[in-house]
Amino acid sequence: MVLSQFKVLTFDVVGTLIDFERGMLDYLRAAVPEAAVTDDDFLAAYRRSRGSPDVIAYPDDLVRVWHQIAPQLGLPDTDALAQGLGDSVPHWPAFADAPEALQRLRRHFKLVTMTNAQRWALAHFDATLGHPFDLLLSCDDALCEKPDPRYFAYARGRYEGAWGYTQAQNLHVAQSQYHDIGIARRLGLATCWIERRAGQKGFGGTIAVDEITRPDYHYRTLAELADAVEAGL
């Protein structure tokens, strides 16, 4: 399997291109500077809360998340702080390599988002990343969140309808083993794991998996994927 065989790259956004962990932690430190909670403990509490069965549309769900985890972590639990976490979303940074790498990749592929974020948040992320995408798909469009297989079927219908590309010409690029890599492999898609937490302990703010799914391609950054594409050409 060579990278040049693909025509469309579908992307997870939050965690792969946008550094949501850094965005939330920056908000925490600015909003509650006296907080004694560690970064790891905050992210672990967030991860558990986001994995609750009563999850609503993301990132509106961050308001509920704050109210749920603040008492656990000894943080002040106010409506203003909870809403502030949600309002921090437009300020979440891109990973440093992502904007340039996306511009390099768009020279060779159609780029499509497959994010669990709502459309309003995706608009901010798209701007932060420099508007590199050919097609923007959000959970509002798919009416579900990954790892629901229906999201992948919906995305396939959209890129096939737009450009005539088949699933065999699609490489799914993502950081989350839980939301993306595992299910994409089970559905028969080629996968590229961007292991943003390489060298760090645990899963951070991403839901953990019991077993790591081996992807077709494995890089630490998106820039490494762009390098591999250009080297192959």
SVG drawing of the C-alpha trace seen along z (x, -y; Angstrom):
<svg xmlns="http://www.w3.org/2000/svg" viewBox="-29 -34 41 39">
<polyline fill="none" stroke="black" stroke-width="0.4" points="0.0,0.0 1.5,-3.3 0.3,-6.8 0.0,-7.9 -3.0,-5.5 -5.2,-7.7 -7.2,-10.6 -9.1,-11.8 -7.9,-12.2 -10.6,-12.2 -9.5,-13.9 -10.4,-13.8 -10.0,-17.4 -10.1,-17.7 -7.0,-16.0 -5.4,-15.4 -5.2,-19.0 -6.5,-21.1 -4.8,-20.7 -7.9,-20.5 -5.9,-19.4 -3.7,-22.5 -6.8,-24.7 -8.7,-23.4 -5.7,-23.5 -4.9,-27.1 -8.5,-28.0 -8.2,-26.2 -5.0,-28.0 -6.3,-31.4 -9.8,-31.0 -8.7,-29.4 -5.1,-30.3 -5.1,-29.0 -6.2,-25.5 -4.0,-22.7 -5.2,-20.1 -2.6,-18.6 -2.9,-18.6 -3.1,-14.8 -5.8,-14.7 -7.9,-17.3 -7.6,-15.5 -8.5,-12.1 -11.6,-13.6 -12.6,-15.2 -12.0,-11.8 -14.3,-10.0 -17.0,-12.7 -16.9,-12.7 -17.3,-8.9 -20.6,-9.2 -23.7,-7.7 -25.6,-11.0 -23.3,-12.9 -24.9,-15.7 -23.6,-17.5 -19.9,-18.5 -18.5,-21.0 -21.7,-22.4 -21.3,-19.4 -18.3,-21.1 -20.7,-23.1 -22.0,-19.8 -18.5,-18.5 -17.3,-21.3 -20.2,-21.0 -19.6,-17.3 -15.8,-17.3 -15.3,-20.6 -16.5,-19.1 -14.3,-16.0 -11.2,-18.2 -11.9,-20.8 -12.6,-23.5 -15.2,-26.2 -18.5,-25.0 -20.2,-28.1 -22.2,-28.7 -19.8,-31.3 -16.8,-29.0 -18.7,-26.1 -19.8,-28.4 -16.3,-29.8 -14.9,-26.3 -17.3,-26.1 -16.5,-29.6 -12.8,-28.8 -13.2,-26.6 -12.6,-29.3 -9.2,-30.0 -8.0,-26.4 -4.7,-26.3 -3.7,-24.1 -0.8,-21.8 2.2,-23.7 2.8,-21.5 -0.8,-21.1 -1.6,-24.3 1.5,-24.0 1.2,-20.2 -2.4,-20.6 -1.4,-23.1 1.2,-20.6 -1.3,-17.7 -4.0,-19.6 -1.7,-19.8 -2.1,-16.0 -5.5,-15.1 -9.0,-16.3 -9.2,-17.0 -12.4,-16.3 -13.2,-16.8 -14.9,-14.1 -15.2,-15.8 -17.4,-15.0 -17.6,-18.8 -20.6,-20.8 -20.7,-23.0 -20.1,-26.2 -16.9,-24.9 -15.7,-23.4 -16.0,-26.9 -13.5,-28.2 -11.2,-25.3 -11.2,-25.6 -10.2,-29.3 -7.5,-28.5 -6.1,-25.9 -6.1,-28.3 -9.2,-27.0 -7.5,-24.0 -10.5,-21.7 -12.5,-20.8 -15.4,-19.5 -16.4,-20.2 -18.4,-17.5 -19.4,-17.8 -21.6,-15.8 -24.4,-18.1 -24.2,-16.8 -23.7,-13.1 -26.3,-13.2 -24.0,-10.9 -20.5,-10.9 -17.6,-8.5 -17.1,-5.7 -20.6,-5.2 -20.1,-3.4 -22.9,-5.6 -20.5,-8.6 -18.1,-6.7 -20.9,-5.7 -22.1,-9.2 -18.7,-10.6 -18.2,-8.0 -21.5,-9.0 -20.4,-12.6 -17.0,-12.2 -18.2,-9.6 -21.0,-11.9 -18.7,-15.0 -15.7,-13.5 -16.5,-9.8 -13.7,-8.5 -14.2,-5.1 -13.5,-3.9 -10.3,-2.2 -9.1,-5.7 -9.7,-7.1 -7.1,-7.3 -8.6,-8.1 -6.2,-10.3 -6.7,-10.5 -5.2,-10.6 -7.9,-8.7 -7.7,-4.9 -11.2,-4.8 -13.1,-7.2 -11.3,-6.6 -8.5,-4.1 -10.1,-1.0 -13.5,-1.4 -12.1,-2.6 -9.9,0.6 -13.0,2.8 -14.9,1.1 -12.1,1.8 -10.7,-1.7 -7.0,-2.4 -5.8,-4.3 -3.1,-6.7 -2.5,-7.1 -1.1,-10.5 0.1,-9.6 0.1,-13.1 0.8,-11.8 3.9,-9.7 6.3,-9.6 3.7,-10.6 1.9,-8.5 -1.7,-7.4 -4.4,-8.7 -4.8,-12.2 -8.2,-13.6 -9.0,-10.9 -11.0,-7.8 -8.7,-4.9 -8.8,-1.5 -7.8,1.9 -5.8,2.7 -4.0,0.5 -5.2,1.1 -2.3,1.3 -2.8,-1.3 -1.6,-1.2 0.6,-4.3 1.9,-5.6 3.4,-9.0 3.9,-11.3 2.9,-14.5 1.0,-15.5 4.2,-17.0 5.7,-13.4 2.8,-12.3 3.3,-15.2 7.0,-14.4 6.2,-10.7 3.8,-11.8 6.4,-14.1 9.1,-11.5 7.0,-9.0 6.3,-11.4"/>
</svg>
